[in-house]
Structure formats: structure tokens, C-alpha cells
Amino acid sequence: MFGLGLPELVIILVIVIVLFGAKRLPEIAGGIGKSIKNFKKEMNTPEEIDVTPKQADDKTEIDKK
């Protein structure tokens, strides 16, 4: 996993806990989880196509005649 062993992961976890605090970690993890879920959902939905007819201006129709 990217050349990271257990000691490196523990050091990273300790730094994250010191920076954000233990109480905010569940909030941060929940936010990351929701953003990943929404990203995957948007990647799987088909792109919407705009099928509304375009209205031609009166001036452009006169120019065509």
C-alpha cells in the first residue's frame, strides 16, 4: 500500500489526532465518506441531455428568407 508500513500509518494517525482532536475524527470521516459516496453516485448516473427546443428570434428568420 504505497510503501507505507504499520509504523508509518501509526505516526500519520497520531499526527491527525493531534491536529484535529479525537472528537472531530468521526465528523471528518463521515464527511469524507459522504463525499466519496456522492462522487461515485454522480459518476454512475447518465448525463442529462437538454431536449428543450431552442426558440428562433424573429430577426434571424427574416434574415433567412
Residue pairs with C-beta under 8 A, 6 or more apart in sequence:
4 12
16 25
17 25
20 28
